[in-house]
Amino acid sequence: MKKYNVAVVGATGAVGEEIFRILEEFNFPVANLLPLASAKSAGKEIEFMGQKYKVVELTDSVFEENEVDIAFFSAGGSISAHFAPLAAASGAVVIDNTSHFRMDPEVPLVVPECNPEDINLWKNKGIIANPNCSTIQMVQILKPLNDAFGIQRVDVSTYQAVSGAGKKGMEELVVQMQKFFEFKLDECEPSTFPHQIALNVIPHIDVFLDNDYTKEEMKMVNETRKILHKDIEVSATCVRVPVLRSHSEAITIWFEKDINPDKARSVLSVAPSVKVIDEPSQKLYPMPIISSDTNDTFVGRIRKDNFRDNVLHLWCSADQIRVGAATNAVRIAQKWCENN
């Protein structure tokens, strides 16, 4: 089996650390590993497959100085904007976890369970974009249902964990909860989130745009249409909730023809990377405590609309650090290796 030289930009961040775990879990054929991060993190050690690797500073010349086949980027949009083209120019395929290249018409936006054929477009710029975490788990459900029944419209409300904002988001929730039990919550000024997140929900993720939707919400709209190659109507409301890990979503789907829950369950039960947990009478349905630290999207509460025969409602949960970032990125790399 051919082995590949792999670089991870943002090696000490939440997604970077998860990429190492997934590469090891999937037994990805790594010949050499190059952990990259800012000067502040350079020199730290990460462990991978029983070996220790020192984190190297990300510089303009690092990809010229090191032979890299696959470069995972998860260090922020501005970092990807500058360094991803340099990595691609050196001969590496870049798999970018940021939003910077997602809507570039020359860059494929890929969820391998939905549009693996788009990976072949990587040659345009040497870059493959990883979609937004909330989009990934949703399209894994929408794709098989659209193929089987045809989808007209999707309305989604998200319940997004604080880990979607990285380590700082998780730390802010933990600190605020500690302060709550010390009766000192009023001492906590929010910094990562616009308001207190402990014991609260915030209907505001990313910046508001001129249409009064947030950037996060419009990501779900635009990315879904690009991945599925279909002008599906999508409306999203994205909400931050005081959960450490795993995003959940309440999704309403309008189909082109009448549908029933049993048909949807049958299709989703064989969909790749999707697991159906749907026994309400037994109190069985997806929850973050079920989906966290897994590589699947869990779906349940599948039910017919009370008034329209062509509308279904459902609920899903998935680990957004894995399914929504690291796992999807590594699965893209696996498909790329198969194709090349």
Sequence and secondary structure as in RCSB ss.txt:
>XXXX:A:sequence
MKKYNVAVVGATGAVGEEIFRILEEFNFPVANLLPLASAKSAGKEIEFMGQKYKVVELTDSVFEENEVDIAFFSA
GGSISAHFAPLAAASGAVVIDNTSHFRMDPEVPLVVPECNPEDINLWKNKGIIANPNCSTIQMVQILKPLNDAFG
IQRVDVSTYQAVSGAGKKGMEELVVQMQKFFEFKLDECEPSTFPHQIALNVIPHIDVFLDNDYTKEEMKMVNETR
KILHKDIEVSATCVRVPVLRSHSEAITIWFEKDINPDKARSVLSVAPSVKVIDEPSQKLYPMPIISSDTNDTFVG
RIRKDNFRDNVLHLWCSADQIRVGAATNAVRIAQKWCENN
>XXXX:A:secstr
   EEEEEETTTSHHHHHHHHHHHHTT  EEEEEEEE TTTTT EEEETTEEEE EE  TTHHHHS  SEEEE S
 HHHHHHHHHHHHHTT EEEE SSTTTT TTS B  TTT GGGGGGGGGTTEEE   HHHHHHHHHHHHHHHHH 
EEEEEEEEEE GGGGHHHHHHHHHHHHHHHHTT GGG   SSSSS  TT  BS  S B TTS BHHHHHHHHHHH
HHHTS  EEEEEEEE S SS EEEEEEEEESS   HHHHHHHHTTSTTEEE  BGGGTB   HHHHTT SSEEEE
EEEE SS TTEEEEEEEE TTIIIIIHHHHHHHHHHHHH 
